[in-house]
Amino acid sequence: MDNSLSPKFLMEEALKNILPAQLPKVGELIDGAILGKKGSCLYINLGAFGIGVIYGKEYYEAQDLIKGVKIGDKVSAKVLELQNDDGYVELSLKEAGQEMAWDELRKIKESGEIISVKITEANRGGIMAQVKGVPAFMPVSQLSVKNYPRIEGGDKTKILQELNKFIGKNMNVKVIDIDQKESKLIISERGVQDEDLKGVLDNFKVGDIIEGEISGVVDFGAFVKIEVPGEKNEDIPQIEGLVHISELDWQLIEDPKQVVKIGDKIQAKIIGIDGDKISLSMKALKNDPWINIEDTYKVGQIIKGKTVKINPFGAFIKLDNNIQGLCHISEFKSEEEMKEKLEVGKSYTFNIQLINKAEHRLALGFGKTAKEKEKSEKEKDKINKNEEKKEEAK
């Protein structure tokens, strides 16, 4: 056989005429045209770089791609070896396809393009899809307002049940994070909503009073579907705000369900706007009971109060329907003693030690003050002496 016609000889001769800087490197993509298939090998004309081959494992892993090509088709492949023992450039179609997919995904992220994906599976943290053949993940937090699961108590099993409903459905999303080395691709439905909301949010500003409907109640507060003034178009994106548990009422709220339920029509004040997040307050529309607190309570005053909550740092004491104070742990020898002397739901005697109207703080001492105790003891002593005199007079 004439060795001058072998692929190895032809490759060596071709490479002699190419500058080192022009040579493809292992790991790079190279373009070529399909020469033909023989057995489990696919041959590709690489022009000045000779002939490339895809065979063995690389052939079988790329069978779906290979089925769709014909002689003359232009393809891109990844260089695995510049020259094997037979003189061919070893190539990978699958890895090239993946490389091209990641390149395209990077362009999609940079451009902010909105793409449609089909949800393939769900777990407790979010939902999965395929984008350009690459697995993508959408955390629950990246779902739109409309699709975000509002589960009381944050029950993960119930959240998963809600997420499973999206499997097989299409969603418009944006790529928000990409890391090829970690095979990480994060997509967001909320990112699409953010674009739609830009114009709609211009209708609102901090200080506005809004009307809305309670759309979800969770441990930390209540979600409110906000009505957009003058807009009834179904294409208008849904606007939602959050009333934090601390903004439901002036008094301490243990469970938001004590105050609101899904479907309730409410009014609230916008107290913050951060991107697409709107913070609301219901208590801001109620009279502040602390404004005239000095008319009812004064430092040194002895009062009765009901224990509503006990924490390691102290106990919250309800004085009336609007005002609560804190009896600090320092009033007791230990947390155990505090729990022995105070029981949730029961009333006890306290003394007011501090009133800070600006910060809505009221500090309580347990029992009477030393001065009041001394006064009480003197009164008891006086009563006892009077009783003794009466007995002696008999």
Buried (B, 14 or more C-beta within 10 A) or exposed (E): EEEEEEBBEBBEEBBEEEEEEEEBEEEEBBBBBBBEBEEBBBBBBBEEBBBBBBBEEBBEBBEEBBEEBEEEEEBBBBBBEBBBEEBBBBBBBBBBBBBBBBEEBEEBBEEEEEBEBEBBEBBEBBBBBEBBEBEBBBBBEBBBBEBBBBBBEEEEEEBBEBBBEBBEEEBBBBBBEBEBEEEEBBBBBBBBBBEBBEEBBEBBEEEBEBEBBBBBBBEEBBBBBBBBEEEEEEEEBBBBBBBBBEBBBBBEBEEBBEBBEBEBEBEBBBBEBEEBEBBBBBBBEEEEBBEEBEEEBEEEBBBEBBBBBBEEEBBBBBBEEBBBBBBBBEBBEEBEEBEEBBEEEEEBBBBBBEBEEEEBEBBBBBBBBEEBEEEEEEEEEEEEEEEEEEEEEE
